[in-house]
Amino acid sequence: MNTRDVIKELRTKKGLSQDELADRVFVTRQAVSRWETGETVPNTETLMLLSNLFGVSINTLLGSPQKLICQCCGMPLEDEIIGKNADGSLNEDYCKWCYADGTYTYHDMDDLIDVCVKHMVGEHFTEEQARAYMKQTLPHLDYWKRYEELSDDGQFEAFKRQLVDEINALGIEGMPKVEKLSALVGSYVNLAYPLPGGATVKFLDDGATYLGTQLESPFGGERCFGVLANMDFILVCTYDAGGENPELVLYKKR
């Protein structure tokens, strides 16, 4: 699709007239009309406003001329999984797992490789092949090439260690000790917990990134403990394989 078609489609889906879109991004209706006829394209500042308004990348607004990949883990990027800056705007260099609210979530390449390999092993990769591929690929990505420049001097790692200590101090019966936490996107872990009256409740934002882990039960079987946390809360639950039959164990404000 061309920029003109993308803007018209997004505007229509959002139920905005050309006048209303113009007001939202501080241009004239005539400017919007020229975009949609292909006579002109928005300037860089306006593209950023349109990106925030529609929740899509500038790359999408321009008709997807580039194939974006996360510059931390190498994952192909679609709009739904692009990370966000501290001001809520999309950062088209990173996925939500590697970059959330202006914070880089991985500071050890081996930790990232361990996480990625688990999801790569299967029909196309053995574990050894996946690990070798990631070790070859990651050093060429911008984040790892500029790590000294982009690093936060260990602040985020210190926060994760603090969270791990808080979680282990809860002393939840039967739950193994938490050793580390990884970035998890809400939409993949936002389970619906049953309430006594038969209704269910979700506690997470599908679009947000959290820290968490899955722990195998020491008593065997397929039931696992799930741990999720951020600056505001700690959540502990149990569930069967595939997240089935979830039960909330603890939800604690920090």
N, C-alpha and C positions, 0 to 999 in steps of 0.2 A: 504493500500500500504506500501511496505517496503521502507527504505531510498534509496536503489539503484533505485527503480522504480520512486520515487518522483524526484530525481535529474535528471535522464534521461529525464523524461517527461518535467520538467521545462526547462532544457537545450534546448530540441528540440523546445518547444514552443517559446523560445526566439531566436531561429535561430542560436544557437551557436554550433560550433564544440567542441570536447573535448579539443583541443588545445586552442581554444579561451576562453573557460571557465577556463582552467588552468591558463591562463595569467591574467584573471580578479581577481582570488582569490589567486594568487601567489603560485601555486603548479605546479607539472609536469603533463603532459598528462597521464602518467602512473598512477598517484594518482587518477585522475578522472576516468580512466578506472577501477581501483580497487573498487572505490565507486559504479560504475554502475554494476559491477558483484557481489557486495555484499561481496567482500573479506575484505574490510575495511570500516570504516565510517569516515567522516571528524572530526577533533578535534574541541574543543569548539570555538577557535578563527576563524577557517575556517567556521564553521556553522554560525557564526555571519556575516561573509562576504557574504556567500550565501544567508542569510536571507535578507540582504540589497540589494543584486543584484536582487533577484527574487521578493522581496516584499512580502515574506511569513514568517510566524513564524518559529522559530526553532522547535517548536512542530510539525508543518506540515512536515518539512524536515525529522524528525525522524519517520514519519509515523503516527502522531497524537496519541501517546501513552497515552496522558492525555486529559481529558475534561477540558478545560480552562474556568474559569469564571472571570469576572471583580471583583477585590478585593475592589472595592468601592461600586458598585451598585448590583453586583451579576448576571449580564447578561452573558449568555453563549457567549464565544468569538469565532468568526470566523476571518480569516486573514483580511477580508475587513474592520472590525470595531475595530481592535486593535489600541490602542493609540500609539503615537510616543514620543520618547525622544527628547531632544533639538537638538541632532545631526542627527535626522531623522530616527534613528533605531527604530524598533518596541519594545514596552514594553509589554510583554505578560501577565502582571498582570492587565491591565486596558483596558477599551474600550475608543473610541475616545470622548465619551461624558464626561467621568470623568477625562481624562488625555490627554492633548494636548501640544505637543512641550515642554515637560518637566514640565508642569504646571498642578497641580491638580485644577479642576474647581469647586469642591464642598467642602465647609468648614462648612456646617451646615446640619446635618443628616436629620432634619425635612424638609428642602428645597428639598433635594434629594428625600425623600419619597413622597412629594407632586407631584414632576415631574413624578416619576415612577408610582404612583398610577393611574394617568390619562391614561397611556398606558396599564395598567393591567386590568382595569375594563372591563368586557365583559362577554363572555360565561362561563368562568371558575372562575372568581372572582367578588364578589361584592366589592364596595369601602371599606367597613369595613374589609372584608377578606384580600384584598390587602394591606391595611394599617397595619393590624396586622401581616401579613406575613413579610413585609419589616422591621417592628420594631423588629421582632424576628431575622431576618436574618442579617441585616447590622452590628450589634455590633460584630458579629463573623468573619467578613471579615478583612483582614490584614490592610487595610487603616485605618479603624476606630479603630482597636486595637492599631495601632501605630500612631494615629493622632498627638499626641504631638511631636513625632519625625519627622514626615513628613510635619507638618504644616509650612506655610511660614510667620507666625506671622501677618497674615491679609493683606499682600501686594496685593494679587489677589482680595480680597474683596474690597480693597480701589480702585483698578483700575476699578472694575465694578461700584462702586458708582460714580466714576468720569465720566464714560461713560453715566450712567443714567442721570447725571446732564447735560452733553453736549447735549444729545438727547432731553431732555425736554426744554432746552434753545433754541432749533431751532424754537419752536413756530409754529409747523405745524398745519394748520387749520383743525379742526375736529378730530385730533388724541388725544385720551385719554393720560393722564400722564403715563409714564413708571414707574413702581414701582420696578421691578427687571428684571434681565437678566439671561437666562439659556444657557447652552452649546447646540449648534446645529451643526450637521455635514452637510457639504456643499452639499453632494449628495441628501439630503432630502429637502433642501430648495433652491436649485439653479434654480430659475425660469428663463424662457426665456422671456425677455421684448421686446415688439414690437418697432421697429424704424419707423420713418415716411415713409421710402421707402419700407416698407413691410418686411424687414429682422428682425431678432431677435438677442438679445445679452444676454449673461450670464456674471455675474460679479464675480462669486465665483469659488473656487477650490473644486471639489467634495470630495477630500480627506482631506480637512482642517476642523478644528473645529472653530466655531464662537460663539459669544455671541448674543443672540437675544430673541425675544418674539413675540407673536401674541396678538393683541389688538382688541377687538370687537368694531365695530363702534357705537358711541353714538346715531346714527340716526336710529339704527335698521337694519334689513335685514341681509343677510349672508355675505356681503362684510366686510373684515377685513383689518386692518393695519398690516404689517409685518415690524419688525425692526431687522436689523443685523448689527454687528459691530465687529471690532477687533482693533489692534494697529494702523492700517493704514487708516481706512475709517468708515463711517456711511452710511448705506443704509436704506431707508424707501420706502415701496411700499404698494399698496393695491391689493387685489385679492378676488375672489369669493371662495366658498367652494371648498376644494381640491386643492387650488392653481390655479384655472382656471382664465383666463382673467386677468393676472397680469398687473399692470401699475406701472412704476417707478415714485415715488414722488420726491425722493432726493437721490443723491449719492455725498457724501462730503468727501474729503480727510481730514484727521486729521493732 
